[in-house]
Amino acid sequence: MSHKEYVYCGEPVPPLTNGTHEDFLLLLQEAILYALEKRKLLTGPQREQCITALERRLRAAGQNTMERSGKTVASISSAGGRGTQGGSI
């Protein structure tokens, strides 16, 4: 089988960061875990434990983001701006 090389010629791809693409990254990581289970490299309980750890880490990262943006939301809400109850704008 010969080696193939592909070169992307389109627009620059934005970096995938936790702050902007959280859902996509979580689903990608879950898909990888399901693939590992299908290949018998993980058991079902191991996959579930990894998914739980991923979700916990995502929630912790979300809380850190809320804490950083909380001051901005509180100042906008107290000044008569349009804030939301969830803590983000």
Short mmCIF file of the C-alpha atoms (twelve columns), coordinates in Angstrom:
data_MODEL
# 
_entry.id   MODEL 
# 
loop_
_atom_site.group_PDB 
_atom_site.id 
_atom_site.type_symbol 
_atom_site.label_atom_id 
_atom_site.label_alt_id 
_atom_site.label_comp_id 
_atom_site.label_asym_id 
_atom_site.label_seq_id 
_atom_site.Cartn_x 
_atom_site.Cartn_y 
_atom_site.Cartn_z 
_atom_site.pdbx_PDB_model_num 
ATOM 1  C CA . MET A 1  0.000   0.000  0.000  1 
ATOM 2  C CA . SER A 2  1.490   3.326  -1.034 1 
ATOM 3  C CA . HIS A 3  1.730   6.313  1.303  1 
ATOM 4  C CA . LYS A 4  -0.610  9.187  0.393  1 
ATOM 5  C CA . GLU A 5  -0.077  12.768 1.409  1 
ATOM 6  C CA . TYR A 6  -2.766  15.439 1.339  1 
ATOM 7  C CA . VAL A 7  -2.232  19.186 1.454  1 
ATOM 8  C CA . TYR A 8  -5.021  21.474 2.642  1 
ATOM 9  C CA . CYS A 9  -5.330  24.500 0.343  1 
ATOM 10 C CA . GLY A 10 -8.351  26.244 1.884  1 
ATOM 11 C CA . GLU A 11 -8.709  29.035 4.399  1 
ATOM 12 C CA . PRO A 12 -6.795  28.884 7.697  1 
ATOM 13 C CA . VAL A 13 -8.456  26.521 10.177 1 
ATOM 14 C CA . PRO A 14 -9.144  28.050 13.600 1 
ATOM 15 C CA . PRO A 15 -7.534  26.226 16.515 1 
ATOM 16 C CA . LEU A 16 -9.825  23.853 18.414 1 
ATOM 17 C CA . THR A 17 -9.776  25.074 21.982 1 
ATOM 18 C CA . ASN A 18 -11.866 24.033 24.960 1 
ATOM 19 C CA . GLY A 19 -13.401 27.476 25.252 1 
ATOM 20 C CA . THR A 20 -14.869 27.608 21.755 1 
ATOM 21 C CA . HIS A 21 -15.434 24.015 20.681 1 
ATOM 22 C CA . GLU A 22 -16.245 22.162 23.920 1 
ATOM 23 C CA . ASP A 23 -19.105 20.053 22.562 1 
ATOM 24 C CA . PHE A 24 -17.198 18.986 19.465 1 
ATOM 25 C CA . LEU A 25 -14.122 17.995 21.460 1 
ATOM 26 C CA . LEU A 26 -16.209 16.017 23.961 1 
ATOM 27 C CA . LEU A 27 -17.998 14.105 21.190 1 
ATOM 28 C CA . LEU A 28 -14.687 13.442 19.419 1 
ATOM 29 C CA . GLN A 29 -13.147 12.059 22.605 1 
ATOM 30 C CA . GLU A 30 -16.217 9.891  23.227 1 
ATOM 31 C CA . ALA A 31 -16.033 8.546  19.660 1 
ATOM 32 C CA . ILE A 32 -12.399 7.608  20.230 1 
ATOM 33 C CA . LEU A 33 -13.350 5.778  23.432 1 
ATOM 34 C CA . TYR A 34 -16.119 3.859  21.613 1 
ATOM 35 C CA . ALA A 35 -13.628 2.915  18.872 1 
ATOM 36 C CA . LEU A 36 -11.172 1.637  21.489 1 
ATOM 37 C CA . GLU A 37 -13.935 -0.420 23.071 1 
ATOM 38 C CA . LYS A 38 -14.908 -1.861 19.690 1 
ATOM 39 C CA . ARG A 39 -11.295 -2.944 19.128 1 
ATOM 40 C CA . LYS A 40 -11.321 -4.601 22.560 1 
ATOM 41 C CA . LEU A 41 -8.699  -2.187 23.932 1 
ATOM 42 C CA . LEU A 42 -11.145 -0.872 26.557 1 
ATOM 43 C CA . THR A 43 -13.941 -2.550 28.463 1 
ATOM 44 C CA . GLY A 44 -17.405 -1.029 28.835 1 
ATOM 45 C CA . PRO A 45 -16.832 0.066  32.451 1 
ATOM 46 C CA . GLN A 46 -13.464 1.620  31.512 1 
ATOM 47 C CA . ARG A 47 -15.121 3.587  28.699 1 
ATOM 48 C CA . GLU A 48 -17.868 4.798  31.042 1 
ATOM 49 C CA . GLN A 49 -15.291 5.827  33.645 1 
ATOM 50 C CA . CYS A 50 -13.343 7.800  31.013 1 
ATOM 51 C CA . ILE A 51 -16.507 9.524  29.757 1 
ATOM 52 C CA . THR A 52 -17.434 10.465 33.326 1 
ATOM 53 C CA . ALA A 53 -13.950 11.916 33.851 1 
ATOM 54 C CA . LEU A 54 -14.183 13.883 30.588 1 
ATOM 55 C CA . GLU A 55 -17.564 15.347 31.539 1 
ATOM 56 C CA . ARG A 56 -16.307 16.220 35.032 1 
ATOM 57 C CA . ARG A 57 -13.293 17.990 33.532 1 
ATOM 58 C CA . LEU A 58 -15.541 19.868 31.091 1 
ATOM 59 C CA . ARG A 59 -17.836 21.014 33.923 1 
ATOM 60 C CA . ALA A 60 -14.830 22.180 35.955 1 
ATOM 61 C CA . ALA A 61 -13.511 24.120 32.962 1 
ATOM 62 C CA . GLY A 62 -16.978 25.643 32.457 1 
ATOM 63 C CA . GLN A 63 -17.121 26.761 36.080 1 
ATOM 64 C CA . ASN A 64 -13.715 28.412 35.747 1 
ATOM 65 C CA . THR A 65 -14.974 30.272 32.679 1 
ATOM 66 C CA . MET A 66 -18.109 31.352 34.553 1 
ATOM 67 C CA . GLU A 67 -16.032 32.633 37.469 1 
ATOM 68 C CA . ARG A 68 -13.845 34.686 35.136 1 
ATOM 69 C CA . SER A 69 -16.812 36.164 33.274 1 
ATOM 70 C CA . GLY A 70 -19.041 36.485 36.360 1 
ATOM 71 C CA . LYS A 71 -17.755 39.931 37.299 1 
ATOM 72 C CA . THR A 72 -18.528 41.267 33.837 1 
ATOM 73 C CA . VAL A 73 -22.062 39.848 33.877 1 
ATOM 74 C CA . ALA A 74 -22.732 41.168 37.383 1 
ATOM 75 C CA . SER A 75 -21.560 44.658 36.467 1 
ATOM 76 C CA . ILE A 76 -23.680 44.706 33.303 1 
ATOM 77 C CA . SER A 77 -26.770 43.442 35.161 1 
ATOM 78 C CA . SER A 78 -26.412 45.965 37.994 1 
ATOM 79 C CA . ALA A 79 -25.959 48.773 35.493 1 
ATOM 80 C CA . GLY A 80 -29.298 47.972 33.847 1 
ATOM 81 C CA . GLY A 81 -27.789 45.933 31.009 1 
ATOM 82 C CA . ARG A 82 -29.168 42.758 29.550 1 
ATOM 83 C CA . GLY A 83 -27.670 39.940 31.640 1 
ATOM 84 C CA . THR A 84 -28.928 36.371 31.784 1 
ATOM 85 C CA . GLN A 85 -29.715 34.252 34.777 1 
ATOM 86 C CA . GLY A 86 -27.225 31.524 33.779 1 
ATOM 87 C CA . GLY A 87 -24.209 33.742 34.297 1 
ATOM 88 C CA . SER A 88 -23.202 34.284 30.687 1 
ATOM 89 C CA . ILE A 89 -24.103 36.817 28.075 1 
# 
